[in-house]
């Protein structure tokens, strides 16, 4: 395991991230980026490539948070389905969001190729209907994307073929997105960080931001020093805590959990996921899985809504895995871990400004690999003065949680528990 990261399969197989110092003393740059996940690393890379001097401050290690612990799915579109999105925004905005979603996936692939990031990049995501009532929605989505958006990299999969693809008859149909992808998220974000550094970004780890002020030249403070900048970009997501009350009122942190089995024989791995795609079901508290580069099953399932993780993570996630694959009853579980992500009330991402020179992006609601990567590019565009595309995302409706940060937790948990119970019916 690489020092400074939580014990996970990703950390155990991470490309050597190198050692970076903590901020000591005072520094002056064009842009200070807060957060070393997908958002921050992508923003730092795109800003540095535009010629800005950039300092990135990370409280732990680059990719230490959810960016280095998630399922690694690189899905098309937004977290909210396109048909749902069309009901709440103008058609032109819905189209722009669809096109930005496609660009996000293409950007991930392009960055992996251009910067030679070894991160087990593979093609395809299969969405599977967990209930008979979900079949109609999957079929409708496929038809809608094909006919209205002329998107050909999606197709409906009948129940029999879904069973053949997954080695289980648990699901009632599928929606295959062959243009989507999946990867090793920690190695991906480490690659983004290394690319940003090569482009000139100064990265400081173990440099938790304790506060910042506004004005023409904001000052960002850590226990070890400060950064004076013309612009500030905030990409903390589920680890924002009390850094910004206006941002915090738009999101709620929740925890999600993943396990990794022992390496499976190639024949068994192919029986579980015939085409080596990533998979996710249609439940509100969804399960998701894929094969790693060394043929382990990586399976995510279950959520909690406090800062405490379950005591026995292997047992906690294993029960979700066995509901899909009871044939893995005797399979060893080598790793289990959790991470904290941020969701919004309506699952649309929260982009915006705290002032003319302080920008943020957050609340990816489980769609962070592509959306946060693109957010970094859009943040760089906005800093450079070309904010039209950033503003498409910033103008999406993202309601504030009722009661703000004080009351968001009990109200939201009641809602999540309700939908979780619906999953079980």
Buried (B, 14 or more C-beta within 10 A) or exposed (E): BBEBBBEBBBBBBBBEBEEBEBBEEEBBBBBBBBBBBBBBBBBBBBBBBBEBBBBBBBBBBBBBBBBBBBBBBBBBBBBBBBBBBBEEBEEEBBBBBBEBBBBBBBBBBEBBEEBEBBBBBBBBBBBBBBBEEBBEBBBBBBEBBBEBBEBEBBEBBEBEBBBBBBBBEBBBBBBBBBBBBBBBBBBBBBBBBBBBBEBBBBBBBBBBBBEBEEEEEBBBBBEBBBBBBBBBBBBBBBBBEEBBEEBBBBBBBBBBBBBBBEBBEEEBBBBBBBBBBBBBBBBBBBBBBBBBBEBBBBBBBBBBBEEEBBEEBBEBBBEBBBEBBEEBEEBEBBBBBBBBBBBBBBBBBBBBBBEEBBBBBBBBBBBBBBBBBBBBBBBBBBBBEEBEBBBBBBEBEBEBBEEEBEEBBEEBBEEBEEEBEEBEE
